[in-house]
Amino acid sequence: MTSTERQPLLHDLSVTLAAPTVVLSQPDGNLDAAAPGAAVQGVFHADVRAVSLLRVTLRPDHAPSGGHPGKTPPAAGGEDAGTAAGAGETVGADWVPVVPVMNATDGPGRSRFVGLAQALGDAVPDPTVRVDRRRTVTPGLLTEHLTVRSTATTPVHLAVRVEVAGDLVTLDHTKAGLAPGSPAKPTSELLSGAGVLRWGDGAVAVAASAAGATPDAEGSTLTWTLTVKPGESADLRLAVEVSEPGAVVTAASSRPTWQRPDVIADDRRLHALVAQSLDDLHSLRMATAAAPGDTFLAAGVPWFFTLFGRDSLWAARMLLPLGTDLALGTLRTLAAQQGTRTDPAAEEEPGKILHEMRRDVFDDGMGLRLPPVYYGTVDATPLWVCLLHDAWRWGLPAAHIEPLLPALTAALGWIDAAARAGDGFLSYIDHSGTGLSNQGWKDSADAARFADGRLAQAPLALAEVQGYAYEAALAGAALLDAFALPDGDRWRTFAADLAERFRSRFWVSDQHGPYPAMALDGSGRPVDAVTSNMGHLLATGILNADEIATVAARLAAPDMSDAYGLRTMSSNSGGYGPLRYHCGTVWPHDTAIAVTGLARSGHPQAAARLIEGILEAAPAFDYRLPELWGGDARTDTPAPVPYPAACRPQAWSAASAIALMTAMTGLDPDVPTGRIHLRPTGPLPVGALTVAGLTVAGERLDMTIGSDGRMESVSALAGLIVEEHPASRA
């Protein structure tokens, strides 16, 4: 970055969400975007910060005459109100914060905070007054339940104040690290016994209400005065409602999008990881305003809290073992936005699948300026084809596939045109000069490097994208054949030719032997840094068995695998840094993709090493896997080092838990042929494993794998033959 501003840090924030609404707060539950280093705190609704200040404080108050919890007597907390009852209580004292002692997630859209009111209660070492704060987020609504509990020996008299305001700035403003905007001018009123504060800008409207509280004249606070008797408690409620009639994204349907499995393993970390991941994925469900019945996953909180082609596709693909509804919603949503024209400013091309969609132009203030619908991604289109094919194999009915066949043929057409334009490979370049300079999943400006650390120049043809294109060509051919459409043979020929070109152009060698380069640069030179890109090739089919074994060995080597998961770049490569966004960190989805390929291709030991790294990392993040973390070796740090600006939760990180679990089961259905293949990998890194409640072709599937890695039981499904294949021991 050339600006003095920096992207705000996220790793220590409490996150509570139900798409498209999310709260990012301090660990005590308060948020204040104006505080130093806190520019990203707030209540965001899609791409707008509706609330930039939400702070609960309290102070001792006088003993009210005839008052009771929730009622506000005259002159509460006034300077001449006299001496209040209760040890240590004085009138006119400053407002003080609640001292935090605990915060935790409490299920989808829920968080709990516990704090102490140290200025109140008995003058003894033990705390006698505490404040429990239960936060619940549903789409467009934040609810806070505050409970003041007392074990003091005399009544406690206090005032509780909530400061609340909103600046209504957009997400790109906060991501750039800019100072908060001026709070919107509020109005205040008493309505049916509730204090209400309102503000808005014509596009977004916000209302904060609190039963029994009094708003101040400036419209910035809501205040209760309370008396809490010994052994009793007082309950308060605050609600913040946000509405945006013109939003492009909205809440998903309340109908469950997938079935939730029960997971039991000797290693209990797997169960905890899957449980938290499913909670987070539930909260990330989203739809477009144009098609509210089609659910997809928002990519991540807060920077990517919307539809992202690549991210949403990978997450849906990883969740196929739980059902095909999410895949269908994702496919439909992206097909509805599929490119129809050539527009260099938006990187739109006929048949191309979008990169991201937002309410307005996204401008980071440092040269990146993206239109509301932006197509700058080279891999989303083949991944769309792959998801359609995989969903079909997992049992997506033909009646749902047939309406998507025109989008399939258009996507294949884009792949063909892109390969022709790129000398036989799919490549990219930023045509506008204000878009993403790198357009694969490693899309930071410095992601593509040579082994000596030099940056590669576009146009770039990424290794994994050629694998995706190969897989999409064969997947497309299978779908075309199955639905009696022409050109299946042409796409099989396309795949064979692409594999031959890849084999002749991408393979390079160093002192440790051969490996696929991460890309070809604009001059056709291999970009030869040793990176995790090669791990994405394993399950695509573009490599033969010997090449797979070579890649597996490179991924299992310590320079790639001795971190808490798979490093994005070898620790021996020039340009490596354990906290470089794409050049040395660990991304769980990247690790899970490699694990899937390793397990399927018969390299369970290499897969197990990477699985163990993720399981060791998970407790450090309370099992809510972030977007990425540092690539430090496990022997160097007792826990993974957080990447401080990482999104958390992130859809494909959370979905990685399901992908890792699926890889260990060896489950590979092929519903169109009436078969379910089971490919046990041998002894699992989690010991014995039972997974109950997977979904294949709409039916429940239960399976148990013993501690020796052998399949002990699998439930039968009507009309499907279960075939178990011998475990490979590579």
Sequence and secondary structure as in RCSB ss.txt:
>XXXX:A:sequence
MTSTERQPLLHDLSVTLAAPTVVLSQPDGNLDAAAPGAAVQGVFHADVRAVSLLRVTLRPDHAPSGGHPGKTPPA
AGGEDAGTAAGAGETVGADWVPVVPVMNATDGPGRSRFVGLAQALGDAVPDPTVRVDRRRTVTPGLLTEHLTVRS
TATTPVHLAVRVEVAGDLVTLDHTKAGLAPGSPAKPTSELLSGAGVLRWGDGAVAVAASAAGATPDAEGSTLTWT
LTVKPGESADLRLAVEVSEPGAVVTAASSRPTWQRPDVIADDRRLHALVAQSLDDLHSLRMATAAAPGDTFLAAG
VPWFFTLFGRDSLWAARMLLPLGTDLALGTLRTLAAQQGTRTDPAAEEEPGKILHEMRRDVFDDGMGLRLPPVYY
GTVDATPLWVCLLHDAWRWGLPAAHIEPLLPALTAALGWIDAAARAGDGFLSYIDHSGTGLSNQGWKDSADAARF
ADGRLAQAPLALAEVQGYAYEAALAGAALLDAFALPDGDRWRTFAADLAERFRSRFWVSDQHGPYPAMALDGSGR
PVDAVTSNMGHLLATGILNADEIATVAARLAAPDMSDAYGLRTMSSNSGGYGPLRYHCGTVWPHDTAIAVTGLAR
SGHPQAAARLIEGILEAAPAFDYRLPELWGGDARTDTPAPVPYPAACRPQAWSAASAIALMTAMTGLDPDVPTGR
IHLRPTGPLPVGALTVAGLTVAGERLDMTIGSDGRMESVSALAGLIVEEHPASRA
>XXXX:A:secstr
  SS      TT EEEEETTEEEEE TTS EETTSTT TT EEEETTEEEESEEEEEEEE    SS  TT   TT
TT TTS   SSTT  TT   EE EEEEEEE STTEEEEEEE TTSS SSSS  EEEEEEEEEETTEEEEEEEEEE
  SS EEEEEEEEEE    BHHHHHTT         EEEEETTEEEEEEE SS EEEEEEET EE TTS EEEEE
EEE TT EEEEEEEEEEE TT SEEE  SS SS   EEEESSHHHHHHHHHHHHHHHHTEEEETTEEEEEEE  B
TTTB S BHHHHHHHHHHTGGG SHHHHHHHHHHHHT   S BTTTTB TT   SEE SS EE SSS EE SEE 
  SSHHHHHHHHHHHHHHTT  HHHHGGGHHHHHHHHHHHHHHHHHTTTS  B  SSSSS S  SSS STT  B 
TBS B  SSBEEHHHHHHHHHHHHHHHHHHHHTT S HHHHHHHHHHHHHHHHHHTEEEETTEEEE SEE TTS 
EE   BGGGGGGTTTS S HHHHHHHHHHHHSHHHHSBSS BSB TTSBT  TT TTTT B HHHHHHHHHHHHH
TT HHHHHHHHHHHHHHGGGGTT   S B   BTTT SS  B TT  SSBHHHHHHHHHHHHHHHTEEEEGGGTE
EEE   SS TT SEEEEEEEETTEEEEEEE TTS EEEE   TT EEEE      
